[in-house]
Structures are given as structure tokens and as C-alpha cells.
């Protein structure tokens, strides 16, 4: 709206004329009835003028806001930067709600639409749910599936040459795979997308049980006369057995007919086995249940993630075939496997560089030798007694694998100490650059005596020390600073601290003052960051 209204056009006189009531403004005389009526009329006129001015001011401010937006620096941002800003508002894989949000964002203006189209990673991953079509209305279902397929092809096509991925979740359907009935895990749109759509780099499945997986693989049979495997382009494959509808695990005794023989040969495999308590009767010992994954699947694996709380040692039968494995993640779900004495010979994984253990202990490490290891990540579920023996276990594993001088990254979570200080005396890790300690019961960590300069300092190359979710204590960082200051090295080290949610915590200034008091400001620095519950943010599944 144009601000062309003048003072006169709004109904205001150019100058105020004198009236009979003006003398009353300069004295305290009581007005007559006629004068009072004139004053009331004047008040009403001025009030009406004020209301019109307020309305006009709002119109002018709105117009001014529009003109100022033209000069906004946002309009000068390159499309690539604007697209990167939008990218942080969306997850890697988008469900139907996220895809709708993305489309609505692109409808704001053509420039925003172009910015979204300039970021291929926004379009490379989708999440699909189970088909809810009624089998009786096949014609309507076919039209819907055809429309969904065209929509998915168009969506993924905007990713260009970026690796594309699909997460498919059918667990909400609670399929029981009763013989003779339709398996609810099969989605015709996904089947066609895998067979005829753009090549997929990653595929994740959430299924109710192993029977659903057999049905799903059966739906992917190549077309008559074709020998091409529909999953030939997949490099990363994940399958999770959710057991939302209880299915007793029965994979048989014949390795050739195992459900795991249906796994595609990929470089990265994630296998989330059903939980023990949901899949086995009380009279069945899951520790004796074999996992018949063919060597043809295990041999080329570079990355393996597995959720396995069946206990026993059957997992070692899997690892022995992973000759090319570089990254291994194990979720033990608070189980205690690998009891008893060691086998005759440990499993040697010569290419393994990264190990991550979640919700369990480190007994597995006694059975492994990893001469190429550079990263060790432990999210533990242990008690105080196991915490006391943890340093010796780690030392034995690192020395047996001959990586004491090779390990570069070490993360240990949820150790238990008393009274609040956790003792963690590690061997001299000469190549360790990044150490993360995250335990909600700890007020600090004791790395060993710091009164004398050590000939072989434990962490000479340490550049980053993170002490996360600490409990409040007046002595926070006292020992750690003294220990690092006396490493007899000039290597700079950043200390990052976060606290559990408590009302009073030492500030970054307080901790920096303690560093200055030790006269090591030029070597050590400190920062305080907000606390993060790592368990709540863990994204293992899919």
C-alpha cells in the first residue's frame, strides 16, 4: 500500500482554530453546560483522529518493513549458502511429514525453491512405511502405487549423483506372517523402486521377524529372463528385527537354508537381531543358537554393526570370517557374553581400525587381536568392580594387539567410581590425540601420580581432552591440569568440560583461573559446553 495519504486527507484541519472554550485551558473556572458539550465534542474529535493516526502508522510500518526487507543481506546470500542453512532443518532421511515440510518451504518464493534444489543431500534419503491398501480394491491400489513410485523417482532424482538411500519400516503393521496370508512387510512401491528406480546406495529395513525378511526377499525375484540382482547397487544394507509382534526365532539347523543366506553382499552391513527375551522360550538357551551368515557375505565387509544379546561365543564364529573388516560396532544390550576361559587362539582382525561397544563390558576384547586399531569407543554398562579392573583389561588388550603406540582416539562412557573420582591409569599412549571420558557419577579422573616428570609420559600427543557430564565439585580439573601440565611436552591441548544438570557449576572463568595458577596457560586451554545425554541422542538403529 502506498503511503500517499496527507494530513488533510485523513480529516485533520491544517491549523487549529480558536473556540469559545479555549480560555478555560488557562484557568480553573467550571465550564457551563454549553462549554462542557463543546469540550466533549472536541475530545471525541481528537480521539477519532488518534485512532486514524494509529491505523495509518501501522500501514506505514508495514510498508517500511517491506522496503527494508529488499535491502536484507539474506537476499545477497548465494543459493549454495542458503541451501546449506535449510539443510540443517531436516534429517538425513525424510518421512512423509518431513517431505511435506520441505515442499512447503520451497513454495515461499522461487529463490528458496532454487536454494533447496541446489542441495542434493536434501533429496537423497526417504523413509517409507508399510502399504495400507486393501487387497480387494486392486485397481485403486495399483494406481496409488504407481503414483507413489513416480513421486519417489522424482524426489530421488533431484539428488543428482549423490548416493541415495531408503529406510523402510513395516513394524507398525505387526505382521505375524501366518502361512497362506499376505505378508504386510511387502510394499509394492518399494519393490518397484528397487527393481526399476534409480540405483540405491543404502537400504534399511525394519521388519517384524525373519519370516517377513524371507517374504520381502522373495518379492524381489528378478524378472523372467533376467539374471541381474535387484540389490546389486546396494553398498550399505541394514535390517532390524523389531519383534513388535512376537515371533519365536527359528532359523533351523541347516546353514544352507538360514535366513542370513538372503543377505546381499555389501561393504557395510548392520544386523539388529531380535532381543533375546522376545524371541526365545524359557527352555531355549539362545547362547547355543548359531548365526549362519555365509562367508561370501562376511568376507568383503568393511563395516559391521550388530545388536546381539544372545550371550555365548557364537559371535566369534561370525568375526573370524570378517577378514577385510575396518569398522565394528557391537550393541550388547546389557548382556554378559564371552564367559569362561579364552579359546585356543584369539580372532585376528588385521584390517580393523575402529571398535565401538555399546551397553556392555569389554570381555570381547580378550578374544580379539587388532594390530591396525586407531579408534576405540566404549559406552559401558558395568559396575564399580568392573570399573576397577577396566584399566588392566584395556592395557592387556592394547599390548596384546601391539597398538599402545598407535591408538589415536579413545572414548569411555559410564564408568563408576567412588567417592566420585574414577581411577584410570592407562599405559603410555604415545599417539593418542583425542580422549573422551563421559560418566555421570564422576567428579574427576585420576590418571596416575603427577608429582614427578615421567620419562615416558602417558599422553604426549594429546590435543583434545573432553570430560563430559561431570558432577559438581570444588576440585574439578585440579588433578587433570596438574597431570597434563607435567607431561614435559609443548603440545597444545584443549580441555572441554560439561556438567550434569545441577544448579551451581564452576564457570569457564573459574577453570581457566586454575590453569593460570599452574602457569600452563600457553599449553592448556579450557572451554565449558552444555551437557548432553549421549544415550538419548544415540542413533544406532538404522
C-alpha positions as a printed Julia matrix, in Angstrom:
542×3 Matrix{Float64}:
   0.0     0.0     0.0
   1.35    3.44   -0.91
   1.8     5.96    1.92
   0.36    8.89   -0.1
  -2.25    9.91    2.49
  -1.86   13.5     3.65
  -2.72   15.08    6.99
  -5.69   16.83    5.41
  -6.97   13.72    3.62
  -7.15   11.96    6.98
  -9.72   14.56    8.16
  -7.43   16.83   10.15
  -7.52   20.65    9.71
  -4.38   22.41    8.58
  -4.37   24.59   11.74
  -6.45   24.56   14.89
  -8.93   27.47   15.08
  -9.83   29.22   18.3
 -13.02   28.21   20.09
 -15.13   29.52   22.96
 -13.68   27.02   25.4
 -10.02   27.99   24.85
  -9.97   30.45   27.82
 -10.82   27.56   30.12
  -7.45   25.98   29.28
  -5.72   28.84   31.12
  -7.85   28.97   34.31
  -9.67   26.81   36.8
 -13.23   28.03   36.11
 -16.0    25.45   35.87
 -17.4    25.14   32.32
 -21.03   25.89   31.55
 -23.21   23.18   30.08
 -22.68   24.53   26.58
 -18.93   24.69   27.12
 -18.89   21.14   28.54
 -20.72   19.89   25.44
 -18.16   21.62   23.23
 -15.29   20.03   25.19
 -16.84   16.57   24.88
 -17.19   17.07   21.14
 -13.57   18.2    20.9
 -12.39   15.16   22.88
 -14.32   12.81   20.59
 -12.82   14.51   17.53
  -9.26   14.22   18.83
  -9.8    10.58   19.84
 -11.05    9.76   16.36
  -8.04   11.48   14.84
  -5.69    9.5    17.1
  -7.29    6.21   16.05
  -6.87    7.13   12.41
  -3.24    8.07   13.01
  -2.53    4.76   14.75
  -4.09    2.87   11.85
  -2.1     4.88    9.35
   1.1     4.34   11.38
   0.59    0.58   11.22
   0.19    0.8     7.45
   3.36    2.86    7.12
   5.33    0.5     9.36
   4.21   -2.49    7.29
   5.22   -0.72    4.09
   8.53    0.3     5.66
   9.15   -3.3     6.71
   8.63   -4.44    3.13
  11.09   -1.9     1.72
  13.7    -2.75    4.35
  13.39   -6.44    3.51
  14.51   -5.58   -0.02
  17.84   -4.44    1.44
  18.19   -7.52    3.68
  21.61   -9.25    3.45
  19.77  -12.56    3.13
  18.83  -11.61   -0.43
  22.52  -11.4    -1.27
  23.4   -14.82    0.12
  24.48  -17.25   -2.59
  21.98  -20.04   -3.2
  24.52  -22.6    -2.03
  24.85  -20.99    1.42
  21.09  -20.53    1.75
  20.61  -24.18    0.85
  23.15  -25.26    3.48
  21.18  -23.29    6.09
  17.99  -25.08    5.06
  19.75  -28.44    5.21
  20.26  -28.19    8.97
  16.49  -28.07    9.47
  15.95  -31.58    8.11
  17.21  -35.08    8.97
  19.2   -37.18    6.53
  16.22  -39.43    5.78
  12.85  -37.73    5.36
   9.49  -39.3     6.19
   6.22  -38.12    4.65
   5.86  -35.27    7.16
   9.42  -34.02    6.56
   8.94  -34.19    2.8
   5.79  -32.1     3.13
   7.69  -29.51    5.19
  10.4   -29.37    2.55
   7.86  -28.86   -0.23
   6.12  -26.09    1.73
   9.45  -24.35    2.29
  10.02  -24.36   -1.46
   6.67  -22.64   -2.02
   7.7   -19.49   -0.11
   9.42  -18.0    -3.17
  11.28  -19.03   -6.29
  14.64  -18.17   -4.74
  14.06  -20.5    -1.78
  12.9   -23.19   -4.16
  16.09  -22.81   -6.19
  18.18  -22.92   -2.99
  16.56  -26.19   -1.92
  17.12  -27.68   -5.36
  20.8   -26.72   -5.17
  21.42  -29.09   -2.2
  21.35  -32.7    -3.44
  21.7   -34.12    0.09
  18.21  -32.85    0.95
  16.7   -35.22   -1.59
  18.88  -38.31   -1.28
  17.12  -40.13    1.58
  13.48  -41.1     2.18
  11.57  -43.15    4.76
   8.7   -45.31    3.56
   6.07  -47.08    5.64
   4.1   -50.26    5.12
   1.4   -50.42    2.47
  -2.1   -50.0     3.94
  -4.06  -50.7     0.74
  -6.92  -53.18    0.84
  -6.26  -56.29   -1.26
  -9.83  -56.34   -2.58
  -9.52  -52.99   -4.35
  -6.54  -53.93   -6.5
  -7.22  -51.4    -9.28
  -7.25  -48.45   -6.89
  -4.19  -49.81   -5.08
  -2.27  -50.15   -8.35
  -3.0   -46.53   -9.26
  -1.86  -45.38   -5.85
   1.35  -47.43   -6.02
   2.09  -46.06   -9.49
   1.66  -42.5    -8.22
   3.83  -43.16   -5.17
   6.52  -44.68   -7.36
   6.59  -41.69   -9.73
   6.77  -39.36   -6.73
   9.71  -41.25   -5.2
  11.6   -41.39   -8.5
  11.13  -37.65   -8.97
  12.19  -36.92   -5.41
  15.37  -39.03   -5.51
  16.14  -37.74   -8.99
  16.72  -34.26   -7.52
  19.68  -35.71   -5.59
  21.6   -35.99   -8.84
  24.69  -38.15   -8.47
  24.63  -38.2    -4.64
  24.36  -41.66   -3.02
  20.69  -42.38   -2.42
  19.11  -44.33    0.41
  15.76  -45.66    1.62
  14.61  -46.65    5.1
  11.59  -48.95    5.05
   9.67  -49.62    8.26
   6.85  -52.16    8.38
   6.93  -52.92   12.11
   3.81  -50.79   12.74
   1.8   -53.33   10.72
   2.57  -56.05   13.34
   2.8   -58.74   10.7
   2.77  -62.32   12.02
   3.48  -63.92    8.63
   0.81  -66.56    9.05
   1.14  -69.2     6.29
  -1.33  -68.53    3.5
  -1.86  -64.86    4.35
  -0.37  -61.73    2.83
   2.88  -60.56    4.41
   2.42  -56.96    5.48
   6.14  -56.32    5.11
   5.91  -56.15    1.32
   5.38  -52.69   -0.14
   4.86  -52.76   -3.94
   6.16  -49.2    -4.25
   9.46  -50.12   -2.6
   9.78  -53.33   -4.61
   9.38  -51.43   -7.88
  11.69  -48.66   -6.68
  14.46  -51.2    -6.05
  13.9   -53.01   -9.34
  13.26  -50.11  -11.72
  14.12  -46.9    -9.88
  17.41  -45.03   -9.56
  20.29  -47.08   -8.09
  20.29  -47.07   -4.28
  23.44  -46.89   -2.2
  21.84  -47.64    1.18
  18.79  -49.67    2.19
  17.45  -50.18    5.72
  14.61  -52.48    6.72
  12.58  -52.69    9.92
  10.69  -55.97    9.92
   8.69  -57.93   12.47
  10.71  -61.14   12.13
  12.78  -63.45    9.97
   9.71  -64.75    8.11
   8.96  -61.2     6.97
  12.51  -60.9     5.68
  12.1   -64.11    3.66
   8.86  -62.78    2.17
  10.44  -59.43    1.39
  13.42  -61.0    -0.41
  11.03  -63.31   -2.3
   9.2   -60.27   -3.68
  12.47  -59.05   -5.22
  12.99  -62.02   -7.52
  14.41  -60.88  -10.87
  12.04  -60.63  -13.79
  11.81  -63.71  -16.04
  14.78  -63.87  -18.37
  16.87  -61.51  -16.21
  19.78  -62.67  -14.08
  20.54  -59.26  -12.56
  20.23  -58.98   -8.78
  17.93  -56.04   -7.91
  20.2   -55.27   -4.93
  23.4   -55.17   -7.0
  23.91  -51.41   -6.47
  23.5   -51.55   -2.68
  26.72  -50.85   -0.79
  25.2   -50.44    2.69
  22.41  -52.69    4.0
  20.65  -52.72    7.37
  17.93  -54.99    8.74
  16.33  -54.79   12.17
  14.03  -57.46   13.59
  11.74  -55.45   15.85
   9.55  -58.19   17.36
   6.65  -55.79   17.94
   4.51  -58.81   17.12
   6.18  -61.66   18.99
   7.77  -64.22   16.69
   9.81  -67.06   18.11
  13.2   -67.21   16.45
  13.57  -70.37   14.4
  16.3   -70.34   11.79
  16.7   -74.12   11.59
  19.86  -76.2    11.78
  20.79  -76.16    8.09
  23.21  -73.32    7.25
  22.18  -73.5     3.58
  18.57  -72.59    4.43
  19.34  -69.91    7.03
  17.61  -66.56    6.68
  21.06  -64.95    6.69
  21.89  -66.54    3.34
  19.45  -64.0     1.87
  21.63  -61.07    2.92
  23.1   -59.22   -0.08
  26.89  -58.99   -0.47
  27.65  -55.41    0.59
  30.51  -53.38    2.02
  28.62  -52.2     5.12
  26.14  -54.42    6.99
  24.03  -53.57   10.06
  22.19  -56.5    11.64
  19.9   -55.87   14.62
  18.96  -59.3    15.91
  15.72  -59.64   17.89
  16.02  -59.25   21.63
  16.6   -62.48   23.49
  13.65  -62.06   25.87
  11.23  -61.55   22.96
  12.41  -64.4    20.73
  13.19  -67.44   22.87
  11.13  -69.52   25.28
  12.38  -70.08   28.79
  13.58  -73.58   27.92
  15.73  -72.41   24.99
  19.31  -71.27   25.51
  19.98  -68.53   22.91
  23.73  -68.78   23.52
  23.69  -72.07   21.6
  21.79  -70.56   18.67
  24.14  -70.24   15.68
  24.28  -67.28   13.33
  24.73  -68.76    9.86
  25.93  -65.71    7.93
  27.71  -67.06    4.83
  31.42  -66.28    4.39
  30.54  -64.82    0.98
  28.68  -62.06    2.87
  31.24  -61.61    5.66
  34.48  -61.69    3.67
  34.01  -58.4     1.74
  32.58  -56.46    4.72
  34.35  -53.22    5.55
  31.85  -52.18    8.25
  29.73  -54.39   10.52
  27.17  -53.25   13.1
  25.34  -55.88   15.11
  22.89  -55.85   18.02
  23.37  -59.13   19.83
  22.36  -60.03   23.39
  22.19  -63.8    22.92
  25.36  -64.31   25.01
  27.67  -67.27   24.43
  30.51  -67.1    21.9
  28.7   -67.53   18.59
  29.62  -64.01   17.59
  33.25  -65.08   17.3
  32.19  -67.56   14.6
  31.0   -64.52   12.63
  34.03  -62.31   13.22
  36.53  -64.95   12.17
  35.31  -64.58    8.56
  35.45  -60.75    8.53
  38.94  -60.59    7.08
  38.53  -57.14    5.48
  36.64  -55.51    8.37
  37.73  -51.95    9.21
  34.89  -50.76   11.48
  32.96  -52.87   14.02
  30.06  -51.75   16.25
  28.52  -54.1    18.83
  25.4   -53.37   20.91
  25.26  -55.91   23.76
  22.01  -54.58   25.27
  23.44  -55.05   28.79
  24.16  -58.75   28.29
  27.27  -60.51   29.61
  28.64  -62.8    26.87
  32.03  -64.45   26.4
  32.21  -66.11   29.8
  34.75  -68.75   30.73
  38.31  -69.17   29.57
  39.84  -67.94   26.34
  39.67  -70.07   23.18
  42.8   -71.69   21.87
  43.62  -68.73   19.66
  42.2   -65.16   19.57
  40.47  -63.91   16.43
  42.9   -61.71   14.47
  41.27  -58.84   12.56
  44.23  -57.37   10.75
  42.39  -54.53    8.98
  40.15  -53.41   11.87
  40.69  -49.73   12.68
  37.61  -48.8    14.74
  35.79  -50.66   17.52
  32.63  -49.41   19.22
  30.97  -51.34   22.07
  27.6   -50.19   23.4
  25.71  -51.15   26.58
  28.07  -53.85   27.79
  31.53  -54.75   29.04
  34.8   -55.26   27.21
  35.19  -59.01   27.68
  35.06  -59.37   23.88
  38.43  -57.6    23.61
  40.1   -60.55   25.36
  39.2   -62.65   22.32
  40.43  -60.21   19.65
  43.74  -59.02   18.24
  43.57  -55.82   16.2
  47.03  -54.63   15.1
  45.62  -51.76   12.96
  43.33  -50.26   15.63
  43.33  -46.45   15.87
  39.91  -45.71   17.46
  38.25  -47.36   20.48
  34.78  -46.22   21.64
  33.27  -47.82   24.76
  29.75  -46.97   26.03
  29.78  -49.27   29.03
  27.18  -50.93   31.24
  29.37  -52.04   34.15
  29.52  -51.73   37.95
  32.2   -50.37   40.24
  34.05  -53.69   40.46
  34.36  -53.87   36.66
  35.46  -50.22   36.58
  38.36  -51.06   38.89
  39.6   -53.83   36.6
  38.91  -51.88   33.38
  42.35  -50.2    33.09
  44.16  -53.54   33.37
  41.83  -55.11   30.79
  42.43  -52.25   28.37
  46.16  -52.4    28.95
  46.23  -56.14   28.28
  44.23  -55.78   25.06
  46.25  -52.84   23.73
  49.55  -54.53   24.48
  48.45  -57.89   23.04
  47.31  -56.13   19.85
  50.51  -54.05   19.81
  48.64  -50.75   19.4
  49.81  -48.92   22.54
  51.78  -46.59   20.3
  49.15  -46.48   17.53
  45.78  -45.64   19.17
  44.69  -42.08   18.3
  41.12  -41.85   19.7
  39.72  -43.27   22.95
  36.22  -42.71   24.35
  34.98  -44.33   27.57
  31.49  -43.71   28.98
  29.69  -44.64   32.21
  32.48  -45.87   34.41
  31.53  -45.99   38.11
  33.84  -44.6    40.76
  33.66  -43.82   44.46
  33.61  -41.33   46.02
  33.19  -39.62   42.64
  36.79  -39.77   41.41
  37.48  -42.51   38.87
  40.94  -44.02   38.67
  42.01  -44.58   35.08
  45.71  -45.37   34.88
  46.38  -46.18   31.23
  49.6   -47.32   29.55
  51.73  -44.7    27.75
  49.61  -43.98   24.65
  52.16  -42.06   22.63
  49.87  -41.41   19.62
  46.63  -40.62   21.5
  45.29  -37.26   20.28
  41.67  -37.27   21.48
  40.44  -38.64   24.83
  36.74  -38.5    25.82
  35.56  -39.51   29.31
  31.81  -39.34   29.95
  30.49  -40.66   33.26
  27.57  -39.13   35.14
  28.86  -40.37   38.54
  32.31  -38.79   38.22
  33.59  -35.54   39.7
  37.01  -36.07   38.13
  39.58  -38.6    36.94
  42.87  -39.78   38.39
  45.39  -40.66   35.66
  48.25  -41.54   37.97
  50.89  -39.69   40.03
  51.82  -36.26   38.71
  54.44  -35.2    41.25
  57.42  -36.23   39.1
  58.15  -35.84   35.44
  57.73  -39.17   33.72
  60.36  -40.44   31.32
  57.53  -41.86   29.16
  54.53  -39.52   29.6
  51.22  -41.29   29.07
  49.63  -38.76   26.69
  52.44  -36.8    25.0
  50.46  -36.16   21.79
  47.08  -35.37   23.4
  45.42  -32.36   21.75
  41.83  -32.72   22.96
  40.53  -33.89   26.36
  36.76  -34.0    26.9
  35.37  -34.53   30.41
  31.61  -34.67   29.97
  28.63  -34.79   32.36
  30.76  -34.21   35.45
  29.22  -33.83   38.89
  29.77  -30.51   40.62
  32.93  -30.35   42.7
  35.2   -27.57   44.03
  38.21  -29.57   42.84
  37.12  -30.01   39.21
  40.14  -30.28   36.88
  42.64  -29.91   39.73
  44.37  -33.24   39.17
  43.82  -33.31   35.4
  45.52  -29.93   34.92
  48.48  -30.91   37.09
  48.86  -34.2    35.24
  48.77  -32.62   31.77
  50.99  -29.7    32.78
  53.75  -32.1    33.8
  53.78  -34.11   30.59
  57.11  -32.5    29.66
  55.77  -31.6    26.22
  54.86  -28.4    24.39
  51.88  -30.0    22.61
  48.83  -27.74   22.97
  45.75  -29.36   24.5
  42.13  -28.13   24.61
  40.1   -29.29   27.62
  36.33  -29.42   27.09
  34.09  -29.77   30.16
  30.35  -30.25   30.55
  28.34  -30.78   33.7
  25.33  -32.83   34.65
  22.22  -30.73   35.19
  22.94  -29.06   38.53
  22.12  -25.55   39.78
  25.71  -24.48   40.52
  28.74  -25.44   38.46
  32.24  -23.96   38.11
  32.34  -21.44   35.29
  34.75  -21.4    32.4
  36.46  -18.43   34.06
  36.99  -20.42   37.27
  38.57  -23.33   35.41
  40.73  -21.03   33.31
  41.96  -19.41   36.53
  43.09  -22.82   37.79
  45.06  -23.32   34.59
  46.74  -19.93   35.02
  47.54  -20.81   38.61
  49.54  -23.78   37.3
  51.44  -21.46   34.92
  50.49  -23.53   31.89
  48.28  -21.08   30.0
  50.39  -21.29   26.86
  49.93  -25.06   26.6
  46.46  -25.79   28.04
  43.13  -24.08   27.38
  39.62  -24.85   28.61
  36.01  -24.46   27.48
  32.69  -25.31   29.17
  29.9   -26.64   26.93
  26.28  -27.64   27.7
  25.77  -31.18   28.95
  24.43  -33.76   26.5
  22.83  -37.1    27.38
  24.62  -39.19   24.76
  22.34  -42.19   25.36
  19.26  -40.15   24.39
  20.88  -38.95   21.16
  22.34  -42.28   20.09
  21.24  -43.13   16.54
  22.26  -46.76   16.22
  19.04  -48.14   14.84
  19.1   -47.75   11.06
